[in-house]
Amino acid sequence: MVELDFEKLGGLIPVIAQDYKTNEVLMMAFMNSESWEMTAKTGYVHYWSRSRNCLWKKGESSGNIQEVKEIRVDCDSDCILIKINQIGDAACHTGYRSCFYKKVEGDKIIISGSKVFDPAEKYAGVNGDIK
């Protein structure tokens, strides 16, 4: 197993999910050692939810699953870039393809994308955090 430095952020490592075909950055989240092991074992991205304080497989409730295509680790072994096949239309729980749909222009934030699904419909009946 690849050794990563989970100590710097109290057991967590930041993870960037990037579309392996387009190189679009889709989201940023965190992994702990358990989610790292599950991702490596299954080939599907698992994260550590700080808000729910638990392991979660991306897309478990939405169907927007992330299939691992390539994993890169930074020079300090404390940050991960995962190139993924985004199964489903969106990585963002708010309904946008990317979590980075807000663009800073001067002193304003402009929405630079369109929703690809309605979160209220997709997550109807889902308990807890809707990621």
C-alpha positions as CSV (number, residue, x, y, z in Angstrom):
1,M,0.0,0.0,0.0
2,V,1.2,3.5,-0.8
3,E,2.2,5.4,2.3
4,L,0.6,8.8,2.7
5,D,1.1,11.5,5.3
6,F,-2.2,11.7,7.2
7,E,-0.7,13.5,10.2
8,K,-0.4,17.1,9.0
9,L,-4.2,17.7,9.0
10,G,-5.2,15.6,11.9
11,G,-5.7,12.4,9.9
12,L,-7.1,13.9,6.7
13,I,-5.6,14.6,3.2
14,P,-7.1,17.0,0.7
15,V,-8.2,15.3,-2.6
16,I,-8.9,17.0,-5.9
17,A,-11.2,15.1,-8.3
18,Q,-10.5,15.9,-11.9
19,D,-12.2,14.6,-15.1
20,Y,-9.7,12.3,-16.7
21,K,-10.9,13.2,-20.3
22,T,-11.4,17.0,-20.1
23,N,-9.1,17.8,-17.1
24,E,-12.0,19.8,-15.6
25,V,-11.6,20.1,-11.8
26,L,-14.8,18.8,-10.4
27,M,-14.5,18.9,-6.6
28,M,-12.3,18.9,-3.6
29,A,-12.9,16.8,-0.5
30,F,-10.9,14.9,2.1
31,M,-9.8,11.3,2.7
32,N,-8.6,9.6,5.8
33,S,-6.7,6.3,5.8
34,E,-10.0,4.3,5.7
35,S,-11.4,6.1,2.7
36,W,-8.0,5.9,0.9
37,E,-7.9,2.1,1.4
38,M,-11.5,1.8,0.2
39,T,-10.8,3.8,-2.9
40,A,-7.7,1.7,-3.7
41,K,-9.6,-1.5,-3.0
42,T,-12.8,-0.8,-5.0
43,G,-11.7,1.5,-7.8
44,Y,-14.4,4.0,-6.8
45,V,-13.7,7.2,-4.8
46,H,-14.6,7.2,-1.2
47,Y,-14.2,10.3,1.0
48,W,-14.3,11.2,4.6
49,S,-17.3,13.5,5.3
50,R,-16.3,16.1,7.9
51,S,-19.9,17.3,8.3
52,R,-21.2,13.8,8.9
53,N,-18.0,12.4,10.5
54,C,-18.2,9.2,8.4
55,L,-16.9,7.4,5.4
56,W,-18.9,7.9,2.2
57,K,-18.8,6.5,-1.3
58,K,-19.2,9.4,-3.7
59,G,-22.6,9.1,-5.5
60,E,-24.0,6.6,-3.0
61,S,-27.2,8.5,-2.7
62,S,-27.1,10.6,-6.0
63,G,-25.9,8.0,-8.4
64,N,-23.1,10.4,-9.4
65,I,-20.3,7.9,-8.8
66,Q,-16.6,8.5,-9.4
67,E,-14.6,5.7,-11.1
68,V,-10.8,6.0,-10.5
69,K,-8.7,6.2,-13.7
70,E,-5.5,7.5,-12.3
71,I,-4.1,8.6,-8.9
72,R,-1.3,11.1,-8.4
73,V,0.3,12.1,-5.0
74,D,2.1,15.3,-4.4
75,C,5.8,15.6,-3.5
76,D,5.0,15.7,0.3
77,S,2.6,12.7,0.1
78,D,-0.1,14.8,1.8
79,C,-2.4,15.7,-1.1
80,I,-4.0,13.6,-3.8
81,L,-5.2,14.2,-7.3
82,I,-7.6,11.6,-8.6
83,K,-8.5,11.6,-12.3
84,I,-11.9,10.1,-12.5
85,N,-14.7,9.0,-14.8
86,Q,-17.7,10.9,-13.5
87,I,-20.6,8.5,-13.8
88,G,-23.7,10.6,-13.8
89,D,-24.0,14.3,-14.8
90,A,-22.6,16.1,-11.8
91,A,-20.0,15.9,-9.1
92,C,-21.5,18.7,-7.0
93,H,-24.4,18.0,-4.6
94,T,-25.9,21.4,-5.5
95,G,-26.7,20.2,-9.0
96,Y,-23.8,21.6,-11.0
97,R,-21.3,19.4,-12.9
98,S,-18.4,21.0,-10.9
99,C,-18.3,22.4,-7.4
100,F,-16.3,25.2,-8.9
101,Y,-19.2,26.9,-10.7
102,K,-18.6,30.3,-9.0
103,K,-16.3,32.7,-10.8
104,V,-14.8,35.8,-9.1
105,E,-15.1,38.9,-11.4
106,G,-13.9,42.0,-9.6
107,D,-15.8,42.2,-6.3
108,K,-18.6,39.9,-7.4
109,I,-19.2,36.2,-7.7
110,I,-20.8,35.1,-11.0
111,I,-22.4,31.7,-11.6
112,S,-20.6,30.3,-14.6
113,G,-22.5,27.1,-15.2
114,S,-25.9,25.5,-15.4
115,K,-27.5,23.1,-13.1
116,V,-27.7,19.6,-14.5
117,F,-30.1,18.3,-11.9
118,D,-32.4,19.6,-9.2
119,P,-31.0,18.6,-5.8
120,A,-34.5,18.7,-4.2
121,E,-35.7,16.0,-6.5
122,K,-32.5,13.9,-6.6
123,Y,-32.1,13.8,-2.8
124,A,-35.8,13.6,-1.8
125,G,-36.1,11.2,1.1
126,V,-32.3,11.1,1.7
127,N,-31.3,11.7,5.4
128,G,-28.4,13.8,6.4
129,D,-25.9,15.5,4.2
130,I,-26.9,15.3,0.5
131,K,-23.4,14.7,-0.9
